[in-house]
Amino acid sequence: MQFLPSLAAIAALAAIAAGSAAAADPPGGAAAPVVVELFTSQGCNSCPPADAFLGELAKRPGVIALGFHVDYWDYMGWKDPFAKPANTQRQKHYGRSLAQRYVYTPQMVVDGRFQDVGSDQPAIDQLIDRAARDRAQGGAGRAPIKLDRQGEGLTVRIDGGALQGAGEETAAVWVAFYDRNHETDVARGENGGRRLANYNVVREFRRLGTYHGKAVALPLDVADVPPSCEAAAVLLQVGGTGPIVAAMSFDLPKR
């Protein structure tokens, strides 16, 4: 486990304790998939096992797995080519919403509600099962997001009542554009000399709009999306980094 470098004292204590295709869209009426976000870095020598696990989750039905590369390990001798300050900010926002004292890598956040060490597969599997059960029991997230394709145009449609059972009146609509896999020869840093495999690497993450509980259609412009991006995921999330109440993933048209 690797922690934010500015919290080195905490990191020293915590380090002792830690030593591809997009998920299929759910059929109509089925529960929406569970979203797993991995906060990782090629500069973190504890991250490769979590990266490999994310690759396994990316193939698991009922799961949307996303890799967010953070930039706070770039000073360690290797600059992660997929790291973005915005990813670090998203992780920090999760830190506040999940009442954490610090952020760290590798961290997995499940459905915006739970978190644990990304390489702890049994713990993450339990959180995924818990999130899926909670949705089924609460009646929320019944696959209300759909995608319309008309020629080269894309429109995201969200049914009315998608926040029923969530206890909120509005939610952010996010879209993550991602590459399915990459292999990188790392020359320096903690992983120097290794070839690292990364999966569902988020290259662009943008807010598409705000959902107010009523049916809405949101045009999705992919003209300026990095050409390497092969797929996208739409997340309906309370409070920006609160609970994710619905999600879907889909292949992007060739550009």
C-alpha positions as CSV (number, residue, x, y, z in Angstrom):
1,M,0.0,0.0,0.0
2,Q,1.4,3.4,-0.9
3,F,0.2,6.7,0.7
4,L,0.2,10.3,-0.4
5,P,3.9,11.3,-0.1
6,S,3.1,14.4,2.0
7,L,1.8,12.0,4.7
8,A,5.0,10.1,5.0
9,A,4.7,9.3,8.7
10,I,1.3,7.7,8.2
11,A,2.7,5.9,5.1
12,A,5.5,4.3,7.1
13,L,3.0,2.8,9.5
14,A,0.5,1.7,6.9
15,A,3.1,0.1,4.6
16,I,3.7,-2.6,7.2
17,A,0.2,-3.8,6.8
18,A,0.2,-4.2,3.0
19,G,3.0,-5.9,1.7
20,S,-10.3,-6.6,-21.4
21,A,-13.4,-5.7,-22.5
22,A,-15.9,-3.5,-20.7
23,A,-18.5,-5.1,-18.5
24,A,-21.5,-6.2,-20.5
25,D,-24.4,-3.8,-20.2
26,P,-27.2,-5.2,-18.0
27,P,-30.4,-6.4,-19.7
28,G,-33.5,-4.4,-19.2
29,G,-34.8,-4.7,-15.7
30,A,-31.6,-6.2,-14.4
31,A,-29.7,-4.5,-11.7
32,A,-27.1,-2.0,-12.9
33,P,-23.5,-3.1,-12.7
34,V,-21.3,-2.3,-9.7
35,V,-18.6,0.2,-10.4
36,V,-15.0,-0.4,-9.1
37,E,-12.5,2.5,-9.4
38,L,-8.8,1.7,-8.8
39,F,-6.5,4.6,-7.9
40,T,-3.1,3.5,-9.0
41,S,0.3,4.6,-10.3
42,Q,3.1,3.1,-12.3
43,G,5.4,4.7,-9.8
44,C,4.0,2.6,-6.9
45,N,5.6,-0.9,-6.4
46,S,2.5,-2.1,-4.5
47,C,0.2,-1.4,-7.4
48,P,0.9,-4.1,-10.0
49,P,-1.1,-6.8,-8.2
50,A,-4.1,-4.5,-7.9
51,D,-3.7,-3.6,-11.6
52,A,-3.8,-7.3,-12.5
53,F,-6.9,-7.7,-10.3
54,L,-8.6,-4.8,-12.1
55,G,-7.9,-6.6,-15.3
56,E,-9.8,-9.6,-13.9
57,L,-12.7,-7.5,-12.8
58,A,-12.9,-5.8,-16.2
59,K,-13.9,-9.2,-17.6
60,R,-16.4,-10.0,-14.8
61,P,-20.2,-9.7,-15.7
62,G,-22.0,-7.1,-13.6
63,V,-18.9,-5.0,-12.9
64,I,-17.5,-1.9,-14.5
65,A,-13.8,-1.6,-13.7
66,L,-12.0,1.7,-14.2
67,G,-8.4,2.6,-13.6
68,F,-7.6,6.2,-12.4
69,H,-3.9,6.9,-12.4
70,V,-2.8,9.5,-9.9
71,D,0.1,11.8,-10.2
72,Y,1.5,12.1,-6.6
73,W,4.1,9.4,-7.2
74,D,5.5,11.0,-10.3
75,Y,8.4,12.6,-8.3
76,M,9.8,9.2,-7.5
77,G,11.8,8.9,-10.7
78,W,9.0,7.7,-13.1
79,K,6.3,9.9,-14.5
80,D,3.2,7.8,-15.1
81,P,2.0,8.6,-18.7
82,F,-1.6,8.1,-17.7
83,A,-1.6,10.1,-14.5
84,K,-3.8,13.2,-14.2
85,P,-4.1,15.8,-11.4
86,A,-7.9,15.4,-11.8
87,N,-7.7,11.8,-10.9
88,T,-5.8,12.7,-7.7
89,Q,-8.5,15.3,-6.9
90,R,-11.2,12.7,-7.4
91,Q,-9.5,10.4,-5.0
92,K,-9.1,13.2,-2.4
93,H,-12.8,14.0,-2.7
94,Y,-13.5,10.3,-2.0
95,G,-11.2,10.6,1.0
96,R,-13.5,13.3,2.4
97,S,-16.8,11.6,1.5
98,L,-15.6,8.3,2.9
99,A,-14.1,9.9,6.1
100,Q,-10.5,8.8,5.4
101,R,-7.5,10.3,7.1
102,Y,-5.4,10.0,4.0
103,V,-5.4,8.7,0.4
104,Y,-3.2,5.9,-0.8
105,T,-2.4,3.5,-3.6
106,P,-3.6,1.0,-4.6
107,Q,-7.1,1.9,-3.5
108,M,-10.3,0.5,-4.8
109,V,-13.6,2.4,-4.3
110,V,-16.7,0.3,-4.9
111,D,-19.9,2.1,-6.1
112,G,-18.6,5.3,-4.4
113,R,-19.6,3.8,-1.0
114,F,-16.9,1.5,0.2
115,Q,-13.1,1.3,-0.1
116,D,-10.3,-1.1,0.6
117,V,-6.8,-2.0,-0.5
118,G,-7.0,-2.7,-4.2
119,S,-4.8,-5.8,-4.0
120,D,-6.9,-7.4,-1.3
121,Q,-9.1,-9.5,-3.5
122,P,-11.2,-11.2,-0.9
123,A,-12.0,-7.8,0.7
124,I,-12.9,-6.2,-2.6
125,D,-15.0,-9.2,-3.6
126,Q,-17.0,-8.8,-0.4
127,L,-17.6,-5.1,-1.1
128,I,-18.7,-5.9,-4.6
129,D,-21.2,-8.5,-3.3
130,R,-22.4,-6.1,-0.6
131,A,-23.0,-3.3,-3.2
132,A,-24.9,-5.7,-5.4
133,R,-27.0,-6.9,-2.6
134,D,-27.8,-3.4,-1.4
135,R,-29.0,-2.4,-4.8
136,A,-31.2,-5.4,-5.2
137,Q,-32.7,-4.9,-1.7
138,G,-33.1,-1.2,-2.0
139,G,-34.6,-1.2,-5.5
140,A,-32.2,1.5,-6.7
141,G,-30.1,1.4,-9.9
142,R,-32.4,-0.8,-12.0
143,A,-30.4,-0.1,-15.2
144,P,-32.1,3.3,-16.0
145,I,-29.3,4.5,-18.3
146,K,-29.5,3.8,-22.0
147,L,-27.5,4.8,-25.1
148,D,-29.0,5.9,-28.4
149,R,-26.8,5.7,-31.5
150,Q,-28.0,7.6,-34.5
151,G,-25.3,7.6,-37.2
152,E,-22.2,9.1,-35.5
153,G,-24.3,10.8,-32.8
154,L,-24.6,9.4,-29.3
155,T,-27.3,10.4,-26.7
156,V,-27.3,9.2,-23.1
157,R,-30.9,8.7,-21.8
158,I,-31.7,8.3,-18.2
159,D,-35.2,7.2,-17.1
160,G,-37.2,9.2,-14.5
161,G,-37.1,8.0,-11.0
162,A,-33.6,6.7,-11.1
163,L,-32.9,8.1,-7.6
164,Q,-35.8,6.3,-6.0
165,G,-34.4,4.9,-2.8
166,A,-31.3,6.9,-2.9
167,G,-32.6,9.7,-0.6
168,E,-31.4,12.4,-2.9
169,E,-33.0,14.7,-5.5
170,T,-30.0,15.3,-7.8
171,A,-27.0,13.4,-9.0
172,A,-24.0,14.1,-11.3
173,V,-23.8,12.4,-14.6
174,W,-20.2,11.5,-15.3
175,V,-18.6,9.9,-18.4
176,A,-15.3,8.1,-18.3
177,F,-13.5,7.4,-21.6
178,Y,-11.0,4.6,-21.3
179,D,-8.4,2.4,-23.1
180,R,-8.9,-1.2,-22.5
181,N,-5.3,-2.2,-21.9
182,H,-1.7,-0.9,-22.1
183,E,1.7,-2.4,-21.5
184,T,4.5,0.0,-20.5
185,D,8.2,-0.6,-20.0
186,V,9.1,1.4,-16.9
187,A,12.7,2.6,-17.0
188,R,13.0,4.2,-13.5
189,G,11.4,4.5,-10.1
190,E,10.1,1.8,-7.8
191,N,9.0,-0.4,-10.8
192,G,12.1,0.3,-12.9
193,G,13.0,-2.5,-15.3
194,R,9.5,-4.0,-15.2
195,R,6.8,-4.1,-17.9
196,L,3.5,-3.1,-16.4
197,A,0.1,-4.0,-17.6
198,N,-2.8,-1.6,-17.0
199,Y,-6.5,-2.1,-17.7
200,N,-9.4,0.2,-18.5
201,V,-7.2,3.2,-18.2
202,V,-9.3,6.3,-17.8
203,R,-7.9,8.9,-20.3
204,E,-10.7,11.5,-19.9
205,F,-13.4,12.0,-17.2
206,R,-16.0,14.7,-17.7
207,R,-19.3,15.8,-16.2
208,L,-22.0,15.3,-18.8
209,G,-24.7,17.1,-16.8
210,T,-26.9,17.0,-13.7
211,Y,-29.8,14.6,-13.2
212,H,-32.9,16.0,-11.3
213,G,-35.0,12.8,-11.1
214,K,-36.9,13.3,-14.3
215,A,-36.2,11.6,-17.7
216,V,-33.4,13.4,-19.5
217,A,-31.5,13.0,-22.8
218,L,-27.9,14.2,-22.9
219,P,-25.9,14.5,-26.1
220,L,-22.5,12.9,-25.9
221,D,-19.8,14.5,-28.1
222,V,-16.9,12.1,-28.7
223,A,-15.2,14.1,-31.5
224,D,-12.4,15.4,-29.1
225,V,-12.0,12.2,-27.1
226,P,-8.5,10.7,-27.4
227,P,-8.5,8.3,-30.4
228,S,-7.0,5.6,-28.2
229,C,-10.2,5.4,-26.2
230,E,-12.2,2.3,-27.1
231,A,-15.0,2.4,-24.6
232,A,-16.8,4.6,-22.1
233,A,-18.8,4.3,-18.9
234,V,-21.6,6.6,-17.7
235,L,-22.0,7.0,-13.9
236,L,-25.0,8.5,-12.1
237,Q,-23.5,9.6,-8.8
238,V,-24.9,11.4,-5.9
239,G,-22.8,14.4,-4.7
240,G,-20.1,14.0,-7.3
241,T,-18.2,11.5,-5.2
242,G,-21.0,9.9,-3.2
243,P,-22.9,6.7,-3.9
244,I,-23.1,5.6,-7.5
245,V,-26.8,4.6,-8.1
246,A,-26.5,3.5,-11.7
247,A,-24.0,3.0,-14.4
248,M,-23.5,1.5,-17.9
249,S,-20.6,0.9,-20.3
250,F,-20.4,0.8,-24.0
251,D,-18.0,0.6,-27.0
252,L,-17.1,3.9,-28.7
253,P,-17.6,4.3,-32.4
254,K,-14.4,4.3,-34.5
255,R,-13.2,7.8,-35.0
